[in-house]
Amino acid sequence: MTLRLHNVTKKFGSFTAVDHLSLEIPEKQIFGFLGANGAGKTTTFRMILGLLDQTGGTITWNDGDIGYDQSHLIGYLPEERGLYPKLKVQDQLVYLAKLRGMPKSASIKELEYWLDRFKVPDYRNKKVEELSKGNQQKIQFISAVLHKPNLLILDEPFSGLDPVNVEMLKEAVVDLKESGTSIVFSSHRMEHVEELCEHLCILHHGTPVVHGQLKEIKRSFGKKNIRVHAD
Ligand code: ATP
């Protein structure tokens, strides 16, 4: 299922946050969205998810609108992490997966797999507020992937994580792609994008300044010239 944005624009009053953004996010690949603070990455994700209406342009998935009936096919890791601090990890993740159509027994099994994989097998019955920020982020990642979405949108998935956890998440992202998930993630850092993505878009003040296949971009510009400044 290819995700296509055509001339997508978002204005907040007279301020243009995203300006005529056109891109194609191919299926079963990893697409990187790069840009400094305020470039328009989160706003674009929110429009794709239908959390914000675009001011202009169209967003289609497999040539149709992304309707409510397809929302269970999408997983989202928001930049503002959104878990309930007072609820236990398993209770809330299984509940959220159920809302996305996954039976309880299947989500418990899947959760066990991910907790083992992320080396936190004993977190099932911990309240989210008892976990460190980094571990909360891993749990939020699991929440985005538990229902096995076809399209996974990750907003700054690596920010605030130590290098060991960054590696763990990167490996998970690559494995998910290899098992057929289409992945879009945003980052401030070129090295994450370079390592993981086949395609990328660099946004600057809501405008795509570079867009295409990473290897083509590197060939045209040279690695040095596409380095955006880190956070
Ligand atoms: P960051 O890495 O800081 O999250 P970003 O690339 O995700 O940056 P956005 O959050 O999409 O950037 O914001 C793009 C611009 O739109 C920013 O200037 C931001 O202040 C503005 N903006 C975002 N949401 C709103 C809103 N609801 N009302 C007004 N302006 C907004």
Residues whose N, C-alpha, C, O or C-beta is under 5 A from the ligand:
A	BS01	ATP	F12 A17 G35 A36 N37 G38 A39 G40 K41 T42 T43 T44
